[in-house]
Amino acid sequence: MHHTLLLILGLLFVVFLLVMLAQKIKVAYPIFLVIAGLGISFIPGVPLLHLDPELIFLIFLPPLLYEAAWYTSWNDFWKWKRPIGLLAFGLVFFTSTVIAYTSVSFIPGFTLALGFLLGGIVSPPDAVAAATVLKGISVPKRLMTILEGESLVNDASSLIVFKFALLAVLTGTFSMQEATGQFFVVAGMGVVVGLAGAHIVYFIHRFLPTTPAIDAAITVMTPYLLFLIAEQFHFSGVMAVVSGGLFMSYRSHEIFNTGHTRMNMLGVWTTMIFVMNALVFILIGLELPEIIMGLGDYSVADGIKYGLIISAITISLRFLWVYPATYLPRWLSAKVRQEPTLGWKGPFVISWAGMRGVVSLATALSIPLLMLDGTTFPQRNLIIFITFVVIFVTLVFQGLTLPFVIKLIKLKDTDHLIREEEQQAGIKLRLDRIALTLLEEKYQHAILENELVGFYKSSLENDISRTQGQLASLECDETELEEIGYYHKMLFDIYALQRKELFQLRREKFFSDEEIRKAEMQLDLNELKIQRNHEAL
């Protein structure tokens, strides 16, 4: 037990060092961790790692999906539901079908059912990989919404394909009509379970006397409960988690109405999701030696050859699907033609961003060792090895080249969205006007009699005047942007010096630690605000 715990802690420490190194050399950490894990796995003396697929699905998948759903805008998701649906369902089925028929033609001993099994495994792109690779790169908001929305839902469709294909291999029978009907039942009832469970959790947060700590703990429990309940009834746990997460995100302003609660939840979820994301990607690389040992009759060269062919097919199919799915609706619908177009560049980025990840590997590892009659499951080890090659090729090759592709084609946003700083100023102006209106209607007498209230009213009026001026002069030239950047740097220097002063105050023991911590939190909030403004520019 102590040895296992020490191994886990050591692995975490190595992961953190690798993530910091990835940030230093400016490489997306999922890519870097997969490569590093692969290198570490070949170091003599490193113990072989065995991944339990049930552990991956149960421990990692629900919170990762829930967090992605939580930060997905429902309005944006619904606005771009057509391309999201075409990718999350249409492309998954298209990829699974083509891979099923092509794999039979060049992999010895492969059946159509095994082909669909492999297709269901490698068809869904990874949510975390694309978001991490694109972080810090100027990408149109529409593309990010479509990619994030696709990755939310495509796991459910691919896992359903996988389950039906697995059943066909185990029983030797398959009915397309029955499978199609079951798909809608499994996915639809998963949504029902997710929404029903989310309503119960909403009631607990809204009407019971919870504390910030309890609220944070319940949000961590929620995705696991939704997933387990749906799976218990043989419905889609993925759809349950995604639908429940979207609902809770949409109603979050009603239940988490204090800054303390939101800050506490932010800290908990940021840390937890970071650790999980980092671990699952290095585990992919560390798993390779065991996968190679299980190849059996196939050589590593054969496995690599089949994996490269499947990778090329998978990448090509995404291009073959995305461009018709983009242009056909525009030719057929006058309403769609009214939407601004990103030309050929937008579909190209979406096509190139189809990186595979941990869900594909966990799905492959979940293939049973034995058939129902006790014989060895056919081609299991080869399927797992091919899956690893597809993950490695798409994640490393496409992931490393995606930022360069975006810069090379000079993709520009054509949606004419309101700039972030303009939205922030507009929101602040609306809130300040609401506050001023309330003061004048309900606290008119206090404005004259209470010095603090009068001062607050004057402060609001000054803020409104200043914000209106800001909105009128938001067209910043390069010189102004440099001045803003210099101003932000100055503020960071001031905050760093103030932190040192707070440390000195703690050593002097004149002020209480509680009050010093409050001052530190205020510095954190100020720093976060400046950081967000800096990133927006």
Beta strands, then each sheet from edge to edge (+ up, - down):
end
